[in-house]
């Protein structure tokens, strides 16, 4: 029962901070809201009993990705100086329509479908042992491919962002 | 414990907010943040399905790890492109970089 109350609190935090990300007028505020949203999704992973992924979520998303985004904001808004500019394009009402429609359809499908084996008791804990077995034994080839992807992306990012003397 | 539908509805809400952000925002970094929201909703869905419908295997968690990897690569590349765009055009708004638009 206490877990359930906690779940609803964290779900409210996820929804609230995500609303902040897409509706906030200031870019920096959006980035701060994004940290909250990613961290509370990490809390959802704790509720789902996958502690390893919660840790990864906090470290990579809450730490690295948001710092990267804040740095890019800093580099691309040197002249702005805290001045707010128009954040949404003229297509925003249609975007609201599309997003709202998609939300209604997705929630309707999720609630109406009769999921098999839906026990609704506490999910089984997934240990870090099982995750590493899956990652390095069963899915070894995709793991190597993912590391190659990361390497190529990093080299590409360096080449793109490099200062050229012309 | 809460049923599976709660997780699905929660991630549907977050995903739709991300779709709205991608479509409505002008700043490229804000669009990227909305994409992050969508990716997060998807990996939460993966893990919820794995935990409730197939609890003996870890495939959902592995998929989420790969989603996080691809998201990291995507953020690095996209931010490099945004910085490049800003250096060439002094803007990071996508509607002002419309040379390719007919």
Contacts between the chains, C-beta under 8 A, distances in Angstrom:
chain1	res1	chain2	res2	distance
A	3	B	1	6.3
A	4	B	1	6.9
A	4	B	2	6.0
A	7	B	1	7.9
A	7	B	2	5.2
A	7	B	6	7.3
A	11	B	6	7.2
A	11	B	10	5.3
A	14	B	10	6.3
A	14	B	14	6.4
A	15	B	10	7.3
A	15	B	13	5.7
A	15	B	14	7.3
A	18	B	13	7.4
A	18	B	14	5.0
A	18	B	17	4.7
A	18	B	18	7.7
A	18	B	37	5.7
A	19	B	17	6.5
A	21	B	17	7.3
A	21	B	21	6.6
A	21	B	33	5.8
A	21	B	34	7.0
A	21	B	37	6.1
A	22	B	17	5.1
A	22	B	18	7.4
A	22	B	20	5.6
A	22	B	21	3.8
A	22	B	24	7.4
A	22	B	25	7.5
A	22	B	34	6.1
A	22	B	37	7.5
A	27	B	27	6.0
A	27	B	29	6.7
A	27	B	30	6.2
A	30	B	30	5.9
A	30	B	33	6.0
A	31	B	33	6.8
A	34	B	33	5.1
A	34	B	36	6.6
A	34	B	37	7.5
A	37	B	14	7.5
A	37	B	37	6.6
A	37	B	40	7.4
A	38	B	36	7.3
A	38	B	40	6.3
A	41	B	14	7.6
A	41	B	40	5.1
A	41	B	44	5.8
A	44	B	7	7.3
A	44	B	10	7.4
A	44	B	44	5.8
A	45	B	44	7.6
A	45	B	47	6.3
A	47	B	1	8.0
A	47	B	2	7.8
A	48	B	7	7.5
A	48	B	47	5.3
A	48	B	48	6.2
A	48	B	51	4.8
A	49	B	51	6.7
A	50	B	47	5.7
A	50	B	51	7.2
A	50	B	61	5.4
A	50	B	64	7.9
A	52	B	61	7.2
A	53	B	47	6.6
A	53	B	61	5.7
A	53	B	64	5.6
A	53	B	65	7.1
A	56	B	65	7.0
A	56	B	68	6.2
A	57	B	68	7.5
A	60	B	68	5.9
A	60	B	72	6.3
A	61	B	36	7.5
A	61	B	40	7.3
A	61	B	68	7.3
A	61	B	71	8.0
A	64	B	72	7.2
A	65	B	36	6.8
A	65	B	71	7.3
A	65	B	72	6.6
A	65	B	75	5.3
A	68	B	75	5.9
A	68	B	76	7.0
A	68	B	79	5.9
A	69	B	29	6.2
A	69	B	32	6.9
A	69	B	33	6.4
A	69	B	75	7.2
A	69	B	79	7.1
A	71	B	79	7.8
A	72	B	29	5.5
A	72	B	79	4.3
A	72	B	82	5.8
A	72	B	83	6.3
A	73	B	29	5.6
A	75	B	83	5.7
A	75	B	86	7.0
A	76	B	29	6.8
A	76	B	82	6.1
A	76	B	83	6.5
A	76	B	86	4.2
A	76	B	92	4.2
A	77	B	92	7.6
A	79	B	90	7.6
A	86	B	26	6.8
A	87	B	25	6.3
A	87	B	26	6.4
A	87	B	27	6.6
A	87	B	30	6.8
A	88	B	24	4.8
A	88	B	25	6.3
A	88	B	26	6.5
A	89	B	24	6.5
A	89	B	25	7.3
A	89	B	26	5.0
A	89	B	95	5.7
A	91	B	23	6.5
A	91	B	24	6.6
A	92	B	23	7.9
A	92	B	24	4.1
A	94	B	23	7.3
A	95	B	19	7.7
A	95	B	20	5.1
A	95	B	23	3.4
A	95	B	24	3.8
A	96	B	20	6.1
A	96	B	24	7.1
A	98	B	19	6.4
A	98	B	20	7.2
A	98	B	23	6.1
A	99	B	16	4.6
A	99	B	17	6.6
A	99	B	19	4.8
A	99	B	20	3.2
A	99	B	23	7.1
A	100	B	16	7.1
A	100	B	20	7.9
A	102	B	15	7.5
A	102	B	16	4.7
A	102	B	19	5.7
A	103	B	12	5.9
A	103	B	13	6.0
A	103	B	15	8.0
A	103	B	16	3.6
A	103	B	17	8.0
A	106	B	8	7.8
A	106	B	12	3.6
A	106	B	15	6.9
A	106	B	16	6.8
A	107	B	8	7.8
A	107	B	9	4.9
A	107	B	12	5.0
A	107	B	13	7.4
A	110	B	5	5.6
A	110	B	8	3.6
A	110	B	9	5.6
A	110	B	12	6.0
A	111	B	5	5.3
A	111	B	8	7.9
A	111	B	9	6.8
A	115	B	4	5.6
A	115	B	5	7.8
A	115	B	52	7.2
A	115	B	53	6.4
A	116	B	53	6.7
A	117	B	52	7.3
A	117	B	53	5.6
A	117	B	54	7.9
A	118	B	3	6.4
A	118	B	4	5.4
A	118	B	52	6.1
A	118	B	53	7.4
A	119	B	52	7.0
A	120	B	1	6.2
A	120	B	2	7.3
A	120	B	3	4.0
A	120	B	4	7.0
A	120	B	52	7.7
A	121	B	1	5.6
A	122	B	1	4.7
A	123	B	1	7.5
A	123	B	51	3.6
A	123	B	52	6.4
A	123	B	55	6.3
A	124	B	51	7.2
A	124	B	55	4.5
A	124	B	56	7.8
A	126	B	51	7.7
A	126	B	58	5.5
A	126	B	61	5.6
A	130	B	58	4.8
A	130	B	61	8.0
A	131	B	58	5.7
A	131	B	61	5.5
A	131	B	62	7.2
A	131	B	65	7.6
A	133	B	58	7.6
A	134	B	57	7.9
A	134	B	58	4.3
A	134	B	59	7.1
A	134	B	61	7.1
A	134	B	62	4.7
A	135	B	62	5.9
A	135	B	65	6.5
A	138	B	62	7.6
A	139	B	62	5.4
A	142	B	66	6.5
A	146	B	66	5.8
A	146	B	69	4.7
A	146	B	70	7.5
A	149	B	69	7.1
A	149	B	70	7.1
A	149	B	73	5.6
A	150	B	69	6.3
A	150	B	72	6.9
A	150	B	73	5.4
A	153	B	73	3.6
A	153	B	74	7.6
A	153	B	76	5.5
A	153	B	77	5.2
A	154	B	73	7.7
A	154	B	76	6.2
A	156	B	77	5.7
A	156	B	80	7.3
A	157	B	76	4.4
A	157	B	77	5.2
A	157	B	79	7.4
A	157	B	80	3.9
A	158	B	80	7.6
A	160	B	77	7.3
A	160	B	80	3.9
A	160	B	81	6.0
A	160	B	83	7.8
A	160	B	84	5.3
A	161	B	79	7.9
A	161	B	80	4.1
A	161	B	83	5.1
A	161	B	84	6.4
